Each structure stands twice: as structure tokens, then as C-alpha cells.
Amino acid sequence: MAALLEPGMMVRHPAQPDWGLGQVQSNIGNRVTVNFEHAGKRVIDLTQIHLEPVFGI
């Protein structure tokens, strides 16, 4: 999954739907920095959480 996430892509956090859409800022190793609409910038460990890509926005 980590290889699929590129800067600029939109994602959702499956366990935190209230965070809204997030835009990937960076992807280094298994850590992705995402700027979410309602939660701000978060660093996500992809070995723990599987972000859901959002297409067509």
C-alpha cells in the first residue's frame, strides 16, 4: 500500500471518518504525512493503519 500513496493523493482514515478527506504530503518508508480537513497534519504508520485512497475528487 505504501508504494501506491503519492503526494497529492486524497485518502481517508478508516478508523477516523470525522477527520474528513486527507491529502498525502509525503511518503517515506512506512510513514505517510497526511493533511486532513478536520484534524490537520498527521503522520500515519502504514504498518498499523491502512489508509483508503479516494478517487474521482
mmCIF file of the N, C-alpha and C atoms, coordinates in Angstrom:
data_MODEL
# 
_entry.id   MODEL 
# 
loop_
_atom_site.group_PDB 
_atom_site.id 
_atom_site.type_symbol 
_atom_site.label_atom_id 
_atom_site.label_alt_id 
_atom_site.label_comp_id 
_atom_site.label_asym_id 
_atom_site.label_entity_id 
_atom_site.label_seq_id 
_atom_site.pdbx_PDB_ins_code 
_atom_site.Cartn_x 
_atom_site.Cartn_y 
_atom_site.Cartn_z 
_atom_site.occupancy 
_atom_site.B_iso_or_equiv 
_atom_site.pdbx_formal_charge 
_atom_site.auth_seq_id 
_atom_site.auth_comp_id 
_atom_site.auth_asym_id 
_atom_site.auth_atom_id 
_atom_site.pdbx_PDB_model_num 
ATOM 1   N N  . MET A 1 1  ? 0.822   -1.204 0.000  1.00 0.00 ? 1  MET A N  1 
ATOM 2   C CA . MET A 1 1  ? 0.000   0.000  0.000  1.00 0.00 ? 1  MET A CA 1 
ATOM 3   C C  . MET A 1 1  ? 0.861   1.260  0.000  1.00 0.00 ? 1  MET A C  1 
ATOM 4   N N  . ALA A 1 2  ? 1.957   1.238  0.733  1.00 0.00 ? 2  ALA A N  1 
ATOM 5   C CA . ALA A 1 2  ? 2.783   2.440  0.846  1.00 0.00 ? 2  ALA A CA 1 
ATOM 6   C C  . ALA A 1 2  ? 3.263   2.929  -0.516 1.00 0.00 ? 2  ALA A C  1 
ATOM 7   N N  . ALA A 1 3  ? 3.560   2.002  -1.415 1.00 0.00 ? 3  ALA A N  1 
ATOM 8   C CA . ALA A 1 3  ? 4.068   2.381  -2.736 1.00 0.00 ? 3  ALA A CA 1 
ATOM 9   C C  . ALA A 1 3  ? 3.006   3.088  -3.573 1.00 0.00 ? 3  ALA A C  1 
ATOM 10  N N  . LEU A 1 4  ? 1.732   2.851  -3.274 1.00 0.00 ? 4  LEU A N  1 
ATOM 11  C CA . LEU A 1 4  ? 0.651   3.458  -4.051 1.00 0.00 ? 4  LEU A CA 1 
ATOM 12  C C  . LEU A 1 4  ? 0.366   4.906  -3.661 1.00 0.00 ? 4  LEU A C  1 
ATOM 13  N N  . LEU A 1 5  ? 0.708   5.284  -2.448 1.00 0.00 ? 5  LEU A N  1 
ATOM 14  C CA . LEU A 1 5  ? 0.370   6.616  -1.955 1.00 0.00 ? 5  LEU A CA 1 
ATOM 15  C C  . LEU A 1 5  ? 1.436   7.629  -2.365 1.00 0.00 ? 5  LEU A C  1 
ATOM 16  N N  . GLU A 1 6  ? 1.020   8.584  -3.171 1.00 0.00 ? 6  GLU A N  1 
ATOM 17  C CA . GLU A 1 6  ? 1.924   9.624  -3.663 1.00 0.00 ? 6  GLU A CA 1 
ATOM 18  C C  . GLU A 1 6  ? 1.446   10.982 -3.173 1.00 0.00 ? 6  GLU A C  1 
ATOM 19  N N  . PRO A 1 7  ? 2.373   11.939 -3.014 1.00 0.00 ? 7  PRO A N  1 
ATOM 20  C CA . PRO A 1 7  ? 1.965   13.290 -2.642 1.00 0.00 ? 7  PRO A CA 1 
ATOM 21  C C  . PRO A 1 7  ? 0.887   13.819 -3.573 1.00 0.00 ? 7  PRO A C  1 
ATOM 22  N N  . GLY A 1 8  ? -0.134  14.430 -2.972 1.00 0.00 ? 8  GLY A N  1 
ATOM 23  C CA . GLY A 1 8  ? -1.248  14.977 -3.728 1.00 0.00 ? 8  GLY A CA 1 
ATOM 24  C C  . GLY A 1 8  ? -2.470  14.084 -3.728 1.00 0.00 ? 8  GLY A C  1 
ATOM 25  N N  . MET A 1 9  ? -2.280  12.786 -3.470 1.00 0.00 ? 9  MET A N  1 
ATOM 26  C CA . MET A 1 9  ? -3.420  11.861 -3.447 1.00 0.00 ? 9  MET A CA 1 
ATOM 27  C C  . MET A 1 9  ? -4.327  12.165 -2.261 1.00 0.00 ? 9  MET A C  1 
ATOM 28  N N  . MET A 1 10 ? -5.617  11.890 -2.442 1.00 0.00 ? 10 MET A N  1 
ATOM 29  C CA . MET A 1 10 ? -6.597  12.065 -1.380 1.00 0.00 ? 10 MET A CA 1 
ATOM 30  C C  . MET A 1 10 ? -6.871  10.707 -0.731 1.00 0.00 ? 10 MET A C  1 
ATOM 31  N N  . VAL A 1 11 ? -6.987  10.707 0.604  1.00 0.00 ? 11 VAL A N  1 
ATOM 32  C CA . VAL A 1 11 ? -7.209  9.472  1.357  1.00 0.00 ? 11 VAL A CA 1 
ATOM 33  C C  . VAL A 1 11 ? -8.190  9.719  2.493  1.00 0.00 ? 11 VAL A C  1 
ATOM 34  N N  . ARG A 1 12 ? -8.677  8.627  3.055  1.00 0.00 ? 12 ARG A N  1 
ATOM 35  C CA . ARG A 1 12 ? -9.484  8.662  4.276  1.00 0.00 ? 12 ARG A CA 1 
ATOM 36  C C  . ARG A 1 12 ? -8.857  7.715  5.279  1.00 0.00 ? 12 ARG A C  1 
ATOM 37  N N  . HIS A 1 13 ? -8.981  8.057  6.560  1.00 0.00 ? 13 HIS A N  1 
ATOM 38  C CA . HIS A 1 13 ? -8.531  7.182  7.649  1.00 0.00 ? 13 HIS A CA 1 
ATOM 39  C C  . HIS A 1 13 ? -9.745  6.357  8.056  1.00 0.00 ? 13 HIS A C  1 
ATOM 40  N N  . PRO A 1 14 ? -9.703  5.027  7.887  1.00 0.00 ? 14 PRO A N  1 
ATOM 41  C CA . PRO A 1 14 ? -10.890 4.203  8.136  1.00 0.00 ? 14 PRO A CA 1 
ATOM 42  C C  . PRO A 1 14 ? -11.393 4.241  9.574  1.00 0.00 ? 14 PRO A C  1 
ATOM 43  N N  . ALA A 1 15 ? -10.522 4.468  10.531 1.00 0.00 ? 15 ALA A N  1 
ATOM 44  C CA . ALA A 1 15 ? -10.927 4.490  11.941 1.00 0.00 ? 15 ALA A CA 1 
ATOM 45  C C  . ALA A 1 15 ? -11.307 5.892  12.425 1.00 0.00 ? 15 ALA A C  1 
ATOM 46  N N  . GLN A 1 16 ? -11.081 6.912  11.582 1.00 0.00 ? 16 GLN A N  1 
ATOM 47  C CA . GLN A 1 16 ? -11.350 8.299  11.965 1.00 0.00 ? 16 GLN A CA 1 
ATOM 48  C C  . GLN A 1 16 ? -12.120 9.030  10.858 1.00 0.00 ? 16 GLN A C  1 
ATOM 49  N N  . PRO A 1 17 ? -13.336 8.606  10.557 1.00 0.00 ? 17 PRO A N  1 
ATOM 50  C CA . PRO A 1 17 ? -14.074 9.258  9.461  1.00 0.00 ? 17 PRO A CA 1 
ATOM 51  C C  . PRO A 1 17 ? -14.345 10.738 9.707  1.00 0.00 ? 17 PRO A C  1 
ATOM 52  N N  . ASP A 1 18 ? -14.381 11.157 10.975 1.00 0.00 ? 18 ASP A N  1 
ATOM 53  C CA . ASP A 1 18 ? -14.630 12.561 11.297 1.00 0.00 ? 18 ASP A CA 1 
ATOM 54  C C  . ASP A 1 18 ? -13.447 13.464 10.925 1.00 0.00 ? 18 ASP A C  1 
ATOM 55  N N  . TRP A 1 19 ? -12.298 12.889 10.606 1.00 0.00 ? 19 TRP A N  1 
ATOM 56  C CA . TRP A 1 19 ? -11.152 13.681 10.163 1.00 0.00 ? 19 TRP A CA 1 
ATOM 57  C C  . TRP A 1 19 ? -11.368 14.225 8.760  1.00 0.00 ? 19 TRP A C  1 
ATOM 58  N N  . GLY A 1 20 ? -12.292 13.647 7.998  1.00 0.00 ? 20 GLY A N  1 
ATOM 59  C CA . GLY A 1 20 ? -12.561 14.088 6.635  1.00 0.00 ? 20 GLY A CA 1 
ATOM 60  C C  . GLY A 1 20 ? -11.504 13.599 5.668  1.00 0.00 ? 20 GLY A C  1 
ATOM 61  N N  . LEU A 1 21 ? -11.498 14.206 4.503  1.00 0.00 ? 21 LEU A N  1 
ATOM 62  C CA . LEU A 1 21 ? -10.510 13.849 3.483  1.00 0.00 ? 21 LEU A CA 1 
ATOM 63  C C  . LEU A 1 21 ? -9.134  14.345 3.884  1.00 0.00 ? 21 LEU A C  1 
ATOM 64  N N  . GLY A 1 22 ? -8.133  13.592 3.477  1.00 0.00 ? 22 GLY A N  1 
ATOM 65  C CA . GLY A 1 22 ? -6.761  13.995 3.726  1.00 0.00 ? 22 GLY A CA 1 
ATOM 66  C C  . GLY A 1 22 ? -5.959  13.983 2.441  1.00 0.00 ? 22 GLY A C  1 
ATOM 67  N N  . GLN A 1 23 ? -5.020  14.897 2.333  1.00 0.00 ? 23 GLN A N  1 
ATOM 68  C CA . GLN A 1 23 ? -4.138  14.940 1.173  1.00 0.00 ? 23 GLN A CA 1 
ATOM 69  C C  . GLN A 1 23 ? -2.745  14.496 1.613  1.00 0.00 ? 23 GLN A C  1 
ATOM 70  N N  . VAL A 1 24 ? -2.204  13.502 0.906  1.00 0.00 ? 24 VAL A N  1 
ATOM 71  C CA . VAL A 1 24 ? -0.868  12.995 1.210  1.00 0.00 ? 24 VAL A CA 1 
ATOM 72  C C  . VAL A 1 24 ? 0.150   14.092 0.930  1.00 0.00 ? 24 VAL A C  1 
ATOM 73  N N  . GLN A 1 25 ? 1.003   14.357 1.919  1.00 0.00 ? 25 GLN A N  1 
ATOM 74  C CA . GLN A 1 25 ? 2.048   15.367 1.782  1.00 0.00 ? 25 GLN A CA 1 
ATOM 75  C C  . GLN A 1 25 ? 3.392   14.716 1.449  1.00 0.00 ? 25 GLN A C  1 
ATOM 76  N N  . SER A 1 26 ? 3.679   13.577 2.110  1.00 0.00 ? 26 SER A N  1 
ATOM 77  C CA . SER A 1 26 ? 4.931   12.865 1.851  1.00 0.00 ? 26 SER A CA 1 
ATOM 78  C C  . SER A 1 26 ? 4.755   11.403 2.201  1.00 0.00 ? 26 SER A C  1 
ATOM 79  N N  . ASN A 1 27 ? 5.632   10.581 1.631  1.00 0.00 ? 27 ASN A N  1 
ATOM 80  C CA . ASN A 1 27 ? 5.601   9.138  1.857  1.00 0.00 ? 27 ASN A CA 1 
ATOM 81  C C  . ASN A 1 27 ? 7.040   8.667  1.939  1.00 0.00 ? 27 ASN A C  1 
ATOM 82  N N  . ILE A 1 28 ? 7.484   8.359  3.160  1.00 0.00 ? 28 ILE A N  1 
ATOM 83  C CA . ILE A 1 28 ? 8.857   7.915  3.373  1.00 0.00 ? 28 ILE A CA 1 
ATOM 84  C C  . ILE A 1 28 ? 8.813   6.615  4.156  1.00 0.00 ? 28 ILE A C  1 
ATOM 85  N N  . GLY A 1 29 ? 9.243   5.547  3.519  1.00 0.00 ? 29 GLY A N  1 
ATOM 86  C CA . GLY A 1 29 ? 9.198   4.234  4.159  1.00 0.00 ? 29 GLY A CA 1 
ATOM 87  C C  . GLY A 1 29 ? 7.757   3.840  4.420  1.00 0.00 ? 29 GLY A C  1 
ATOM 88  N N  . ASN A 1 30 ? 7.462   3.500  5.662  1.00 0.00 ? 30 ASN A N  1 
ATOM 89  C CA . ASN A 1 30 ? 6.095   3.132  6.047  1.00 0.00 ? 30 ASN A CA 1 
ATOM 90  C C  . ASN A 1 30 ? 5.361   4.281  6.724  1.00 0.00 ? 30 ASN A C  1 
ATOM 91  N N  . ARG A 1 31 ? 5.911   5.486  6.643  1.00 0.00 ? 31 ARG A N  1 
ATOM 92  C CA . ARG A 1 31 ? 5.281   6.647  7.277  1.00 0.00 ? 31 ARG A CA 1 
ATOM 93  C C  . ARG A 1 31 ? 4.806   7.636  6.222  1.00 0.00 ? 31 ARG A C  1 
ATOM 94  N N  . VAL A 1 32 ? 3.540   8.003  6.338  1.00 0.00 ? 32 VAL A N  1 
ATOM 95  C CA . VAL A 1 32 ? 2.928   8.932  5.395  1.00 0.00 ? 32 VAL A CA 1 
ATOM 96  C C  . VAL A 1 32 ? 2.428   10.140 6.180  1.00 0.00 ? 32 VAL A C  1 
ATOM 97  N N  . THR A 1 33 ? 2.777   11.328 5.724  1.00 0.00 ? 33 THR A N  1 
ATOM 98  C CA . THR A 1 33 ? 2.254   12.548 6.327  1.00 0.00 ? 33 THR A CA 1 
ATOM 99  C C  . THR A 1 33 ? 1.039   12.973 5.512  1.00 0.00 ? 33 THR A C  1 
ATOM 100 N N  . VAL A 1 34 ? -0.087  13.162 6.221  1.00 0.00 ? 34 VAL A N  1 
ATOM 101 C CA . VAL A 1 34 ? -1.348  13.500 5.576  1.00 0.00 ? 34 VAL A CA 1 
ATOM 102 C C  . VAL A 1 34 ? -1.926  14.740 6.242  1.00 0.00 ? 34 VAL A C  1 
ATOM 103 N N  . ASN A 1 35 ? -2.421  15.674 5.443  1.00 0.00 ? 35 ASN A N  1 
ATOM 104 C CA . ASN A 1 35 ? -3.092  16.863 5.962  1.00 0.00 ? 35 ASN A CA 1 
ATOM 105 C C  . ASN A 1 35 ? -4.601  16.641 5.828  1.00 0.00 ? 35 ASN A C  1 
ATOM 106 N N  . PHE A 1 36 ? -5.272  16.385 6.967  1.00 0.00 ? 36 PHE A N  1 
ATOM 107 C CA . PHE A 1 36 ? -6.704  16.110 6.974  1.00 0.00 ? 36 PHE A CA 1 
ATOM 108 C C  . PHE A 1 36 ? -7.508  17.394 7.155  1.00 0.00 ? 36 PHE A C  1 
ATOM 109 N N  . GLU A 1 37 ? -8.705  17.422 6.548  1.00 0.00 ? 37 GLU A N  1 
ATOM 110 C CA . GLU A 1 37 ? -9.594  18.590 6.601  1.00 0.00 ? 37 GLU A CA 1 
ATOM 111 C C  . GLU A 1 37 ? -9.883  19.053 8.024  1.00 0.00 ? 37 GLU A C  1 
ATOM 112 N N  . HIS A 1 38 ? -10.213 18.107 8.897  1.00 0.00 ? 38 HIS A N  1 
ATOM 113 C CA . HIS A 1 38 ? -10.686 18.461 10.237 1.00 0.00 ? 38 HIS A CA 1 
ATOM 114 C C  . HIS A 1 38 ? -9.749  18.011 11.353 1.00 0.00 ? 38 HIS A C  1 
ATOM 115 N N  . ALA A 1 39 ? -8.571  17.507 11.000 1.00 0.00 ? 39 ALA A N  1 
ATOM 116 C CA . ALA A 1 39 ? -7.636  17.045 12.029 1.00 0.00 ? 39 ALA A CA 1 
ATOM 117 C C  . ALA A 1 39 ? -6.223  17.573 11.824 1.00 0.00 ? 39 ALA A C  1 
ATOM 118 N N  . GLY A 1 40 ? -6.021  18.310 10.731 1.00 0.00 ? 40 GLY A N  1 
ATOM 119 C CA . GLY A 1 40 ? -4.695  18.867 10.474 1.00 0.00 ? 40 GLY A CA 1 
ATOM 120 C C  . GLY A 1 40 ? -3.707  17.819 9.996  1.00 0.00 ? 40 GLY A C  1 
ATOM 121 N N  . LYS A 1 41 ? -2.432  18.123 10.168 1.00 0.00 ? 41 LYS A N  1 
ATOM 122 C CA . LYS A 1 41 ? -1.369  17.270 9.665  1.00 0.00 ? 41 LYS A CA 1 
ATOM 123 C C  . LYS A 1 41 ? -1.110  16.131 10.641 1.00 0.00 ? 41 LYS A C  1 
ATOM 124 N N  . ARG A 1 42 ? -1.104  14.910 10.114 1.00 0.00 ? 42 ARG A N  1 
ATOM 125 C CA . ARG A 1 42 ? -0.871  13.706 10.917 1.00 0.00 ? 42 ARG A CA 1 
ATOM 126 C C  . ARG A 1 42 ? 0.130   12.816 10.204 1.00 0.00 ? 42 ARG A C  1 
ATOM 127 N N  . VAL A 1 43 ? 0.982   12.149 10.992 1.00 0.00 ? 43 VAL A N  1 
ATOM 128 C CA . VAL A 1 43 ? 1.895   11.156 10.447 1.00 0.00 ? 43 VAL A CA 1 
ATOM 129 C C  . VAL A 1 43 ? 1.289   9.788  10.739 1.00 0.00 ? 43 VAL A C  1 
ATOM 130 N N  . ILE A 1 44 ? 1.087   9.007  9.685  1.00 0.00 ? 44 ILE A N  1 
ATOM 131 C CA . ILE A 1 44 ? 0.427   7.712  9.782  1.00 0.00 ? 44 ILE A CA 1 
ATOM 132 C C  . ILE A 1 44 ? 1.447   6.609  9.521  1.00 0.00 ? 44 ILE A C  1 
ATOM 133 N N  . ASP A 1 45 ? 1.496   5.627  10.419 1.00 0.00 ? 45 ASP A N  1 
ATOM 134 C CA . ASP A 1 45 ? 2.354   4.452  10.257 1.00 0.00 ? 45 ASP A CA 1 
ATOM 135 C C  . ASP A 1 45 ? 1.552   3.407  9.483  1.00 0.00 ? 45 ASP A C  1 
ATOM 136 N N  . LEU A 1 46 ? 1.955   3.142  8.260  1.00 0.00 ? 46 LEU A N  1 
ATOM 137 C CA . LEU A 1 46 ? 1.193   2.243  7.399  1.00 0.00 ? 46 LEU A CA 1 
ATOM 138 C C  . LEU A 1 46 ? 1.297   0.776  7.799  1.00 0.00 ? 46 LEU A C  1 
ATOM 139 N N  . THR A 1 47 ? 2.166   0.455  8.754  1.00 0.00 ? 47 THR A N  1 
ATOM 140 C CA . THR A 1 47 ? 2.168   -0.917 9.277  1.00 0.00 ? 47 THR A CA 1 
ATOM 141 C C  . THR A 1 47 ? 1.037   -1.108 10.281 1.00 0.00 ? 47 THR A C  1 
ATOM 142 N N  . GLN A 1 48 ? 0.448   -0.002 10.748 1.00 0.00 ? 48 GLN A N  1 
ATOM 143 C CA . GLN A 1 48 ? -0.636  -0.043 11.726 1.00 0.00 ? 48 GLN A CA 1 
ATOM 144 C C  . GLN A 1 48 ? -2.000  0.314  11.137 1.00 0.00 ? 48 GLN A C  1 
ATOM 145 N N  . ILE A 1 49 ? -2.012  1.251  10.191 1.00 0.00 ? 49 ILE A N  1 
ATOM 146 C CA . ILE A 1 49 ? -3.260  1.758  9.604  1.00 0.00 ? 49 ILE A CA 1 
ATOM 147 C C  . ILE A 1 49 ? -3.185  1.648  8.086  1.00 0.00 ? 49 ILE A C  1 
ATOM 148 N N  . HIS A 1 50 ? -4.257  1.193  7.468  1.00 0.00 ? 50 HIS A N  1 
ATOM 149 C CA . HIS A 1 50 ? -4.336  1.116  6.018  1.00 0.00 ? 50 HIS A CA 1 
ATOM 150 C C  . HIS A 1 50 ? -5.263  2.217  5.527  1.00 0.00 ? 50 HIS A C  1 
ATOM 151 N N  . LEU A 1 51 ? -4.668  3.307  5.043  1.00 0.00 ? 51 LEU A N  1 
ATOM 152 C CA . LEU A 1 51 ? -5.438  4.426  4.530  1.00 0.00 ? 51 LEU A CA 1 
ATOM 153 C C  . LEU A 1 51 ? -6.205  4.004  3.277  1.00 0.00 ? 51 LEU A C  1 
ATOM 154 N N  . GLU A 1 52 ? -7.376  4.590  3.104  1.00 0.00 ? 52 GLU A N  1 
ATOM 155 C CA . GLU A 1 52 ? -8.219  4.284  1.949  1.00 0.00 ? 52 GLU A CA 1 
ATOM 156 C C  . GLU A 1 52 ? -8.076  5.380  0.907  1.00 0.00 ? 52 GLU A C  1 
ATOM 157 N N  . PRO A 1 53 ? -7.522  5.070  -0.271 1.00 0.00 ? 53 PRO A N  1 
ATOM 158 C CA . PRO A 1 53 ? -7.437  6.071  -1.335 1.00 0.00 ? 53 PRO A CA 1 
ATOM 159 C C  . PRO A 1 53 ? -8.821  6.504  -1.787 1.00 0.00 ? 53 PRO A C  1 
ATOM 160 N N  . VAL A 1 54 ? -8.955  7.783  -2.139 1.00 0.00 ? 54 VAL A N  1 
ATOM 161 C CA . VAL A 1 54 ? -10.219 8.328  -2.638 1.00 0.00 ? 54 VAL A CA 1 
ATOM 162 C C  . VAL A 1 54 ? -9.957  8.839  -4.043 1.00 0.00 ? 54 VAL A C  1 
ATOM 163 N N  . PHE A 1 55 ? -10.703 8.305  -5.004 1.00 0.00 ? 55 PHE A N  1 
ATOM 164 C CA . PHE A 1 55 ? -10.513 8.690  -6.401 1.00 0.00 ? 55 PHE A CA 1 
ATOM 165 C C  . PHE A 1 55 ? -11.725 9.471  -6.895 1.00 0.00 ? 55 PHE A C  1 
ATOM 166 N N  . GLY A 1 56 ? -11.523 10.266 -7.924 1.00 0.00 ? 56 GLY A N  1 
ATOM 167 C CA . GLY A 1 56 ? -12.614 10.980 -8.546 1.00 0.00 ? 56 GLY A CA 1 
ATOM 168 C C  . GLY A 1 56 ? -13.030 12.262 -7.859 1.00 0.00 ? 56 GLY A C  1 
ATOM 169 N N  . ILE A 1 57 ? -12.108 12.868 -7.136 1.00 0.00 ? 57 ILE A N  1 
ATOM 170 C CA . ILE A 1 57 ? -12.450 14.134 -6.464 1.00 0.00 ? 57 ILE A CA 1 
ATOM 171 C C  . ILE A 1 57 ? -11.734 15.262 -7.176 1.00 0.00 ? 57 ILE A C  1 
# 
